[in-house]
Amino acid sequence: MSQLPLTLVVMTHNEAAVIGRCLDSVPFAAEKLVIDCGSTDATLEVARTHGARVVHQDWLGFGPQRNVGTTQASHPWILALDADEFLSPELARELEQRLPQVMASDACVGILRRRTLYMGAPMRWYRPMVGEKLARLYHRDRARWRDVRVHESLAWSGPQASFRAPFEHENNPTLVHKGLKVLRYAELKARDWRQKGRKPRMWDCALVFVTTFFKDYVVRLAMLDGWRGFAVSQTNASYAVYKRMRYYEMCRNPASVEMAGDVLIRHDLDR
């Protein structure tokens, strides 16, 4: 494949097992950039072996960390992937063919479809894991990551391009990883709420659990994926309730914020 004036940006922390696959899946990128926040495994060596330039940045939160990557890129067009994500051969070919035209246009972002592997196999029906649409390709002067600690997304105002072939996401290798991730994400979200001064709402926890489970299991078709669909729905509903309970604890016992410290908010767990 010919190279295009594009920077692939990947955030890492102890991703030695997967970073090579991610970097190799974008052979047309003129630059591959890894923003690392202190890996203690072989991530940096593997990344360099696979052609990446490595920049260290202490962890700032998901949105701010991605914006640092944007400033470090050598090219205005950027493709953002997580270390456990990689382009399918079909999407790599589609991007190579269509990117020159998109990059020459006034488009702000490119919308990609993400397909998720869960419990060792692709989900077949659950909508968020079959064809989730995400803005991951963008021009740095026309789009910016929102400065949030978790659940970051791009903000832009203008035209966008869409691509059909999917990129792959090898979601948490075990439920243990998923459980730890849920705890950390809930901590980050609760701290965002605390910073904004949101009032705790414990009264709606039961309703939130039921509606979240129903939305995922029935409306989003998780039930058609069997027990894996049940596990996804239950995990998401539990997360929706737990972050509310944790925020209530922060409001009732402010000392718990410092007591938790960096145990769950450090970027030392698999994404």
Secondary structure as UniProt FT lines:
FT   STRAND          4..12
FT   TURN            16..18
FT   HELIX           19..24
FT   TURN            27..28
FT   STRAND          29..36
FT   HELIX           43..49
FT   TURN            50..51
FT   STRAND          53..56
FT   HELIX           62..72
FT   STRAND          77..82
FT   TURN            83..84
FT   STRAND          85..87
FT   HELIX           89..104
FT   TURN            105..106
FT   STRAND          109..118
FT   TURN            119..120
FT   STRAND          121..122
FT   HELIX           127..130
FT   STRAND          132..139
FT   TURN            140..142
FT   STRAND          143..145
FT   STRAND          154..156
FT   STRAND          160..170
FT   HELIX           175..196
FT   HELIX           202..204
FT   HELIX           205..214
FT   HELIX           215..219
FT   HELIX           222..225
FT   HELIX           226..252
FT   HELIX           255..260
FT   TURN            261..265
//
